[in-house]
Amino acid sequence: MLQGTGSDVGKSVLTAALCRIARRRGVNVAPFKPQNMSNNAAACPSGGEIGRAQALQALAAGLEPCVDMNPVLLKPQTDCTAQVVVRGRATEAMDAADYMARRDQLMNAVMESFENLAARHDLILVEGAGSPAEINLRARDIANMGFARRAGTPVCLIGDIEKGGVIAGIVGTKAVLDPDDAEMICGFLVNKFRGDPRLFDDGVEEIERRTGWPCFGVVPWLSATARLPAEDAVILDRPARSPGGALKIVAPMLSRIANFDDADPLKLEPGVDFQWTPPGSPISRDADVIILFGTKSTLGDLEFLRAQGWDHDIIAHARAGGRVLGVCGGYQMLGRKISDPEGVDGTQGEAYGLGLLDVETIMTREKKVATVNAVCAVTGETISGYEIHMGRTQGADAARPFAFIDRTPDGARSADGLIEGAYLHGAFSSDGFRRAWMKRAGADAGADISYGAHVERALDALADGVEAAVDTDALFNLARARSWAPGAP
């Protein structure tokens, strides 16, 4: 199990790298994360949803994603509540205090999924969440040491030297842990080192002396990480504009933005200049296309969008003949009205949308989660994507669909075709569709980029970098035969 001294220390990408390394050695490996908190979710071919990081790790392992890889997924809807997804199925929204008091009740579901994976695979690489040093959360824990102790899983602790204070982070973690929890840690990794790692030899020795744990390696800052889909919206706090590009695409950073990795294939295109618009900044007036991505709370983020003044920017852009695309929750916002009478999507009530599409949305408790194959209604290009949404959207513009999913129309288009919306996620990962869409928007789509091949190359490069820096033999040799049985402490 890989645990960290904090969030965003690289647990997800290192787990993906180790999955790829094990797979290349012929090991039947699978990823597992007991509890995840993310609005970036992936639909599983066999049904249900998991965190996108686990889907990427599954790809690294050569597997299709399944719900057993992430049995508990928390999808924040407001600052205080989250939708709880258990083994792929949405259950209920809980506030933080209620969830913390009841989360130990989910341990049986966690262990059932772990056992299912362990029965089918020779090696399970487990990713923790946050940090075990958050000892105020230790009671009823299912994400870190609570799981490790229950499953008898040895732990490697990861520290992020990029953030600073890595010695204190690792040594301090041992200092605050319960001795029995600390006993589960068998060594540590230092991640994201820039420069000559030998310069940190004294630091490694000091950590080893103070903790008694061996160092399995100092992992350099690997550029391949930036070429992989990001799991957490924390990456959006570092907005980076693609160099050059004729087609300028901008996307506002909604407060509950979800599945924003839909943008990743566009950001690779040399004919595209992609830019996130952070809160507090207006949407650039020279944008060619504005994309509203998904959100875990459509009404909540519609209010947030208006508070930023982005509604005026988007409407002015559309009136000037600019293109607008809404995906999932973004599609719902483009309509005339959104109603959520039961508050199933976070905020109870109704609100007028941006009015750029003649459609209306009613939120329902039924949640659609599925991988799909579709056909673009305009170009006929095939699309492999997925749906994760609540709500039904209907109206006159839906008579001009964005795509057909199994011959069923999805989405809507304005009469002039400049305003589009769809529930379909992942469409831009389909190379033919992406190039055709860019051409319609006025971009030079001459580059023959395969997004799937790009991700595979990035995973291989990541694995190469980690394998060169880490004693992976020692790390894999930590793995133990399963000792858990129902009713074990």
N, C-alpha and C positions, 0 to 999 in steps of 0.2 A: 504494500500500500504506500502511495506517495502522499504525504501530508506536507503542509507548508507552514512557514512562520507567519504567513498572512495571506490575504487574497492577492491574486494577480502576480504570484511569484513564478508562474510557469508550470503549475501542476498539469494542466490540460495538455499543453504541447509536449511536455516530457513524457507523459503517458502515451500520447500518440507516437512519439519517436520510439519508445520502447516496444510498443505494439508492432511497429514496422520492423524493428531489429529482430524481434523474436520470430515474426513471420518469415523473414529472410533466412533464418536459421532452421526453418522447417518445423517450428513449434506451433502447435494448435493453441493460439492465444486469443483472449477476449478481454475487452475493457469493462469496467464496472465502476459506477459512482452511486453510492447509496442514496444521497440526497443532493440535489442540485437546485440552485436558484438562478433562473434565467428566463427571459422572454424570447430568447432565440431557441426555438424548438424545431425538431425534425419529425416528420411523419414516418412511421415504420411501415415497410411493405406488408407485414403481417397484421398491421393495425396498431393504433395507439401512437403516442408521442413521447419523445425523450429530448434531453438537451442536445443542441447541435454539436457540442464538443464531443459527446459520446458517439454521435453519428460519424464525426471525423475520425475518432479513434477506431471505430468499427471499420471504416474504409482502410485505415492504416493496417489493420489486422486481416484485411481481405474478407470481411464479413458484411452481411446486410445488417443494418441496425435493428434491434428488437427491444421491447420494453423492459426485458430483464436487465439490460445494461444500465438503466437509470430508473429504479423503481419509484423514487419520490422526486417529483419536479415541482418546484414552487415558482409560480408566475406572478410577479408583483402587479397589482392593479392600481393601488394607491400607495401612499407612503406608509400605510398601516396594515393593509390587507393584501393577500395573495390568493390566487386560485391554487388549490392543492390537487396535483395530478398523481394518482397512485397506480403504478403498473400500467401507465399509458392512458388512463381514463380520468377525466376531470371529475372531482368529487364535490367539493364545496369551497367557498371562499372563507378564509379565516383571518382574524386579526393576529398580529404577531404574538401577543400574550397568550391567546387561546392555543395557537399552534405549538408554542414552546411548552405549554403545560400538557399537551396531548401527543407530542410527536413520538414518544416511546411506544405508543400504540401501533405505530407503523413498522416497528422492528421486525415483526413476523413477516410482513410483506417484503421487507428488505432481504431478510434471510432466505425467503422462498426463492426470490429472484437470483440471489447469489448461488444457492444450491442448484438451481436450474442450469446456470452457466457452468458451474464447476462439474456437473455431470456430463457436459458436452465438450469441455475444453480441458487441455492439460495445464494451462497457465492462465490465471486471472490477474490482471493488473488493475489495482483499485486506486481510484483518485479520491482524496479527501475533499473537504469543503472548508473554505476559510482557514482557520488555524486551531489546533488543539490547545494552544496557549490561551484561548478565550475560555478560561476555566469557569467563568460565570455561566457558561452554556453547557458545562459538562454533564449536569444532571439530565437524564433522559436523552442523552446524545445518541444519534444514529448515524452521524456523518463522519466522525473522526475516531477518537479512541473508544467511544461506545461501540462502534462497529468492530474496530480492530480487536478489542478484547473479546467480544462475543464470538467472532469468527476465528480467533487465534491467528490473526494475520500480522506478520512482521511489517514494520514501518520504516521507510526512508524519509527523513525530514529534508525539505528543500528550503534554502534561504536565497533571497534575491539581493545580490550585491549592488545592482543598479540603483536600488532605493536608498542605499546607505544603511549602516548599522547592522550588517549581516552577522557580525560576531555576537553582538548583543542579542540579536533576534534568535539565533540558534541556542546560545548559552542560556539566554533568558527563558526560552521555552522549556528547557530541562529544569530550570530552577523553579518554575511555577507548577509543573506537572505533578500529579500524584505519582509517587514512586512506582506503583504498579503500571501506570500508563507509560511513564518514562521507560520502563523496562521493555516495552514493545518496540522502541526505536532501536534499530540495529546499525544506524549510520546516517550520514547526511550528504547532500549535494549542495554546492554553491552554484547558483545559476546567473546568467546574463553578465558575465565578466567581459569587460572591454580591455584589450591590450594583452600583454604577456602574462599568462596565468601564474608563471613562476614568481611574479611580484607579490603574489598572495600566499606564498608558501608559509611564511611566518604566521599569517592569519589562520591558515588551516591547522598548523601545529597548536596554536593557542586554543582553537575550538576543540580539537581532539583532547588536549590536556585537561580542559575544564569540564568536558562532558563525558569523556571516556568512549565516545563514539568515533568510529573510523570514517574518513572521508572517501566517498566513492568517486569523486571527481569534481573538477571545476569546469563548468560548462560555459563556453564563450557565448557572447552575443551572436546569435545565428540569424543572418538576414532572411533565411528561409521562413522563419516564423511570420514575418510580415506578409508573406505570400499565401498564408493559410487563412481560411475563414475564421473570423474572430467570434468568440462566444459571448463576451460581455460587452455591454454598452460603454464600459470604461474606456474602450479604444476610441470612442467618439469624442472623448475629451482631448484627443490629440488630432484635431482635424488637419488632414494633409491634402493638398491640392495636387492632382496629377499634372505633370509638366506638359506644356503644349496642348495640342488638341483643338480641333475646329469646332466640335459640338460641346457647348458648355451645359452641363447638367448640374443642378443644385438640388439638395434635399434638406429640409429642416429637421433638426434633431429634436424629435418629440420627446416628452418627458417619460413616456412608457413605450418607447419605440421597440418594435419586435421584428425579428427576422430581417434585420438590416443588412445581413450578408447577401440579400438579394442583389445588392449593388456591386458586389465584388467582381463579377465578370466584366461589368462596364468599366470599372476602374483600371482594368488591364489594357483596355483598348487604346492604342496610340491616337486614334481619331476622336477621343473623348477627353474632355477636361472636367473631372468630377470634383465637386466641392460640397462638404457638409456645411450647413448654416447653423451655428450654435445659438442658443437662447441669448437674447439681448442684441442680436444683430439682424438687420433687415435682409430679406432675400435679394440677392443681387439682381439689379434691373437689366443686366445684359445676359441673363440666362436664356438659353434656347429651350430647355426643358426643365420643368419642376417635377420632382417625384415625391409623392407622399407615401412613405412606407407604412408597414403595419404597426399596430399598437395594441397593447393589452387592455386599454380602456379607451374606446373610441370617443365617448362623450367627455371623459376627463381630458383627453388630449385635444379634442376640438376646443374646449375652453382654454387650454394652455396655448394652443395655436393663436386664438384670438387675443389672448393677453399679450402675446409677442407682437401683434400687429401683422402677423404673416397672412391672415385672411385677406387683408387689403392688397398685399403684395401679390398673392396668387391670383386674385380676381383681376387685378390690373394687368398682370402678365397674360392672362387668358384673353382679356378684351383687346389686347394689342396683337393678338394672333399667335401667342406663344403656346407651346404644347404643355399639357399637364397629364401626368399618369398617377393614378392612385392604386395601391396594392393593398388588398384586404381592408384593414381599418381605414387606410387612406382612401380607398375606393368609397367606403361608406361616407366619409366626410365630404366627398365631392357632390353628393346627392342633395336633395332638397330638405330632407328631414331624417332624423335618427330617433327612434323611440326604444327605450329600455324600461318597460313598465315594472319589471321585477328586479332591476339592478343586477342582472346576471353577468354584465360585463364591467362591473365596478361601480358605476354611478347610476342611480335610479332616476328616471325622468326622460325628457325628450328635449331636443334642440334642433334648430334649423341648421342645415349644413351649408356648404359654400354655394350651392345652387348651380354648379357648373354642369351637372348631369341631371336629367329629368328622371330621377329614381328616388325611392324612399326605402329605408331599412328599419326593420323591426327585429330587435334582439330576442332570441329564444334560448331556452335552456339546452336545447340540442346542440351539440358541438360536432362539426364536421372535421374529421381527421383522416386523411387518406393520401397515399401517393397516387398520382394520376398521369395519364398520357393525354395530351390535348393537341388540337390543331388550331393554329392562328386563323381567325375568321377573315383576316384581310389578305394575308400572303399564302396561306395554306401550309406554312412551315410547321413541322411537328415540334411539340414541346413536351419534355419530361419534367414534371414538377410535383407540387403537393399542395394540399389545402389544410389549413388549420384555422377555423373561424367559427364564430357564433353569428347568428343573424340571417335573415332572408332579405334580399334586395330586389325590388321590382319597380317597373316604371317604363315609360315610353322609350327611353334610350336603351333599355335592355333588349329591345327588338333588334338593335345593332350590337351583337355581342363582341366581346374581345376575343374569345376563343370558344371552341367546342370541346367539352370534356366528355368522352364517350358519347358523342353526338348531342349532348345536352349543352345548351348555350350557357356561357359564363361571362359575367361582366357586362359592360355597356360602353358605347361610344357616342359622342356628340355627332350631330348631322355632318359637320365639316371634318370629323375624324381627328380633331386636335386635342380633344379631351377624352381620355380613356381610363377605364377602371376595371379591375378584375380581382377575384379572390385567389387567383393562381399565383403561388409562390414559386420561386426558383426558375422562372421562365428564362431569364437571361443566361442561365447555365447551358441552355440549348444553343449551340453555336449558330446554326442556320437561322433560327428565329432572331437571335441577338443581332446578327449582321443585317437581316432584313428590316428589323425595327430601326436600327441606326440609320440605314439608308433612307427610310421614310422620314426620319427626323432631320435629315440633311447632313449626316456625317459621312466621312470617307471610311467605309468599312472594308478597306482593302486587305487589312492584316488577317491572315488565316490562323486565328488563335483557337486552339482547342482548350476550353476551360478545364475539362476533366483531366487532360494530360498535364496541364499546368499544376493542378493540385497534387497529382501523383508525383511529379518531379520535385515539388516542394517538400512532400513527405519524405522522399528518398534523400534529399539534401539535408533535411532536418535529422534524419536517422544517421546519416554519415557523420554529421557534426557531433552528435551526442555519442556515437560509438567511439569516435576518436578521443573523446575527452573523459569518458566514464568507464570505470571497471565494470562493464555490464555482466561479465561472468560472475563476479562476486555479488552483484545486485540480484541477478536471476537465481543464484544459489541460495538466497535468503528464503525462497519460496518453500513452503511446507505443505505436506499432505493435509487435507481437510481433517479437522478434529472436532468440528462443530456437530452437535446433535440436538434435536428438539429438547428443550428444557435445560440445556447447559447454561451455566452462569455467564 
